[in-house]
Amino acid sequence: MMGDTYLVSSASSNVFCVLRTRGAENLLVVLNLSDQEVSDYQLKLASGPLSGAYQATDVLGQGDVTGLTANAKGGFDDYLPVPGLPAHAVLVIKLEP
């Protein structure tokens, strides 16, 4: 099985985000395409494969990220992994129940 990819919407047009799933593994990849920090970039996935609450770990070891709680449709609403996303930042977040 190759897994599934879900395009995640952002409140900022400067932020690109996808959720990649394969079996029980869930990775959220967040990119700031701007040369400035972005703080108003709430992430939303209307529906998806998630269920319940997840601990979030920055795979690249750049700092702490906020946990995520799935909505009733398996997605999430208004998720901010970090308060401010630095210019050209790349976050790879592992989500574990």
C-alpha positions as protocol buffer text, in pm:
chain_id: "A"
residue {
  index: 1
  type: MET
  ca { x: 0 y: 0 z: 0 }
}
residue {
  index: 2
  type: MET
  ca { x: 136 y: 340 z: -98 }
}
residue {
  index: 3
  type: GLY
  ca { x: -78 y: 551 z: 136 }
}
residue {
  index: 4
  type: ASP
  ca { x: -303 y: 850 z: 85 }
}
residue {
  index: 5
  type: THR
  ca { x: -243 y: 1222 z: 58 }
}
residue {
  index: 6
  type: TYR
  ca { x: -491 y: 1490 z: 165 }
}
residue {
  index: 7
  type: LEU
  ca { x: -459 y: 1856 z: 69 }
}
residue {
  index: 8
  type: VAL
  ca { x: -505 y: 2070 z: 381 }
}
residue {
  index: 9
  type: SER
  ca { x: -642 y: 2424 z: 349 }
}
residue {
  index: 10
  type: SER
  ca { x: -479 y: 2719 z: 524 }
}
residue {
  index: 11
  type: ALA
  ca { x: -606 y: 3063 z: 622 }
}
residue {
  index: 12
  type: SER
  ca { x: -288 y: 3199 z: 459 }
}
residue {
  index: 13
  type: SER
  ca { x: -217 y: 3174 z: 87 }
}
residue {
  index: 14
  type: ASN
  ca { x: 154 y: 3160 z: 179 }
}
residue {
  index: 15
  type: VAL
  ca { x: 120 y: 2824 z: 356 }
}
residue {
  index: 16
  type: PHE
  ca { x: 100 y: 2488 z: 180 }
}
residue {
  index: 17
  type: CYS
  ca { x: 6 y: 2178 z: 378 }
}
residue {
  index: 18
  type: VAL
  ca { x: -64 y: 1809 z: 315 }
}
residue {
  index: 19
  type: LEU
  ca { x: -152 y: 1516 z: 536 }
}
residue {
  index: 20
  type: ARG
  ca { x: 15 y: 1192 z: 431 }
}
residue {
  index: 21
  type: THR
  ca { x: -118 y: 865 z: 574 }
}
residue {
  index: 22
  type: ARG
  ca { x: -10 y: 504 z: 539 }
}
residue {
  index: 23
  type: GLY
  ca { x: -164 y: 249 z: 771 }
}
residue {
  index: 24
  type: ALA
  ca { x: -136 y: 387 z: 1125 }
}
residue {
  index: 25
  type: GLU
  ca { x: 132 y: 643 z: 1027 }
}
residue {
  index: 26
  type: ASN
  ca { x: 21 y: 1005 z: 983 }
}
residue {
  index: 27
  type: LEU
  ca { x: 252 y: 1287 z: 876 }
}
residue {
  index: 28
  type: LEU
  ca { x: 148 y: 1648 z: 837 }
}
residue {
  index: 29
  type: VAL
  ca { x: 382 y: 1856 z: 619 }
}
residue {
  index: 30
  type: VAL
  ca { x: 355 y: 2235 z: 652 }
}
residue {
  index: 31
  type: LEU
  ca { x: 549 y: 2479 z: 430 }
}
residue {
  index: 32
  type: ASN
  ca { x: 573 y: 2858 z: 461 }
}
residue {
  index: 33
  type: LEU
  ca { x: 637 y: 2974 z: 105 }
}
residue {
  index: 34
  type: SER
  ca { x: 681 y: 3337 z: 216 }
}
residue {
  index: 35
  type: ASP
  ca { x: 996 y: 3528 z: 307 }
}
residue {
  index: 36
  type: GLN
  ca { x: 814 y: 3651 z: 620 }
}
residue {
  index: 37
  type: GLU
  ca { x: 683 y: 3480 z: 933 }
}
residue {
  index: 38
  type: VAL
  ca { x: 317 y: 3380 z: 913 }
}
residue {
  index: 39
  type: SER
  ca { x: 101 y: 3365 z: 1227 }
}
residue {
  index: 40
  type: ASP
  ca { x: -254 y: 3366 z: 1085 }
}
residue {
  index: 41
  type: TYR
  ca { x: -244 y: 3034 z: 899 }
}
residue {
  index: 42
  type: GLN
  ca { x: -505 y: 2811 z: 1068 }
}
residue {
  index: 43
  type: LEU
  ca { x: -509 y: 2469 z: 902 }
}
residue {
  index: 44
  type: LYS
  ca { x: -828 y: 2282 z: 813 }
}
residue {
  index: 45
  type: LEU
  ca { x: -910 y: 1941 z: 670 }
}
residue {
  index: 46
  type: ALA
  ca { x: -1287 y: 1908 z: 624 }
}
residue {
  index: 47
  type: SER
  ca { x: -1280 y: 1527 z: 628 }
}
residue {
  index: 48
  type: GLY
  ca { x: -1013 y: 1263 z: 642 }
}
residue {
  index: 49
  type: PRO
  ca { x: -883 y: 944 z: 808 }
}
residue {
  index: 50
  type: LEU
  ca { x: -818 y: 1075 z: 1160 }
}
residue {
  index: 51
  type: SER
  ca { x: -1002 y: 986 z: 1479 }
}
residue {
  index: 52
  type: GLY
  ca { x: -962 y: 1122 z: 1833 }
}
residue {
  index: 53
  type: ALA
  ca { x: -668 y: 1311 z: 1981 }
}
residue {
  index: 54
  type: TYR
  ca { x: -308 y: 1300 z: 1858 }
}
residue {
  index: 55
  type: GLN
  ca { x: 26 y: 1388 z: 2009 }
}
residue {
  index: 56
  type: ALA
  ca { x: 231 y: 1588 z: 1761 }
}
residue {
  index: 57
  type: THR
  ca { x: 607 y: 1556 z: 1723 }
}
residue {
  index: 58
  type: ASP
  ca { x: 829 y: 1767 z: 1498 }
}
residue {
  index: 59
  type: VAL
  ca { x: 1020 y: 1500 z: 1303 }
}
residue {
  index: 60
  type: LEU
  ca { x: 1295 y: 1748 z: 1213 }
}
residue {
  index: 61
  type: GLY
  ca { x: 1347 y: 1834 z: 1581 }
}
residue {
  index: 62
  type: GLN
  ca { x: 1296 y: 2208 z: 1544 }
}
residue {
  index: 63
  type: GLY
  ca { x: 1076 y: 2250 z: 1852 }
}
residue {
  index: 64
  type: ASP
  ca { x: 749 y: 2170 z: 2021 }
}
residue {
  index: 65
  type: VAL
  ca { x: 424 y: 2152 z: 1828 }
}
residue {
  index: 66
  type: THR
  ca { x: 65 y: 2154 z: 1955 }
}
residue {
  index: 67
  type: GLY
  ca { x: -135 y: 1830 z: 1963 }
}
residue {
  index: 68
  type: LEU
  ca { x: -427 y: 1783 z: 1725 }
}
residue {
  index: 69
  type: THR
  ca { x: -785 y: 1668 z: 1783 }
}
residue {
  index: 70
  type: ALA
  ca { x: -979 y: 1527 z: 1490 }
}
residue {
  index: 71
  type: ASN
  ca { x: -1327 y: 1653 z: 1407 }
}
residue {
  index: 72
  type: ALA
  ca { x: -1630 y: 1426 z: 1364 }
}
residue {
  index: 73
  type: LYS
  ca { x: -1550 y: 1378 z: 993 }
}
residue {
  index: 74
  type: GLY
  ca { x: -1191 y: 1263 z: 1049 }
}
residue {
  index: 75
  type: GLY
  ca { x: -1032 y: 1597 z: 960 }
}
residue {
  index: 76
  type: PHE
  ca { x: -949 y: 1895 z: 1181 }
}
residue {
  index: 77
  type: ASP
  ca { x: -1042 y: 2261 z: 1225 }
}
residue {
  index: 78
  type: ASP
  ca { x: -832 y: 2574 z: 1293 }
}
residue {
  index: 79
  type: TYR
  ca { x: -515 y: 2382 z: 1382 }
}
residue {
  index: 80
  type: LEU
  ca { x: -202 y: 2590 z: 1457 }
}
residue {
  index: 81
  type: PRO
  ca { x: 95 y: 2357 z: 1517 }
}
residue {
  index: 82
  type: VAL
  ca { x: 316 y: 2652 z: 1622 }
}
residue {
  index: 83
  type: PRO
  ca { x: 215 y: 3013 z: 1699 }
}
residue {
  index: 84
  type: GLY
  ca { x: 434 y: 3162 z: 1426 }
}
residue {
  index: 85
  type: LEU
  ca { x: 566 y: 2984 z: 1119 }
}
residue {
  index: 86
  type: PRO
  ca { x: 908 y: 3133 z: 1033 }
}
residue {
  index: 87
  type: ALA
  ca { x: 995 y: 3246 z: 681 }
}
residue {
  index: 88
  type: HIS
  ca { x: 1053 y: 2950 z: 446 }
}
residue {
  index: 89
  type: ALA
  ca { x: 987 y: 2707 z: 734 }
}
residue {
  index: 90
  type: VAL
  ca { x: 927 y: 2339 z: 679 }
}
residue {
  index: 91
  type: LEU
  ca { x: 747 y: 2140 z: 949 }
}
residue {
  index: 92
  type: VAL
  ca { x: 709 y: 1764 z: 928 }
}
residue {
  index: 93
  type: ILE
  ca { x: 478 y: 1660 z: 1208 }
}
residue {
  index: 94
  type: LYS
  ca { x: 420 y: 1300 z: 1313 }
}
residue {
  index: 95
  type: LEU
  ca { x: 72 y: 1248 z: 1458 }
}
residue {
  index: 96
  type: GLU
  ca { x: 36 y: 962 z: 1707 }
}
residue {
  index: 97
  type: PRO
  ca { x: -282 y: 865 z: 1897 }
}
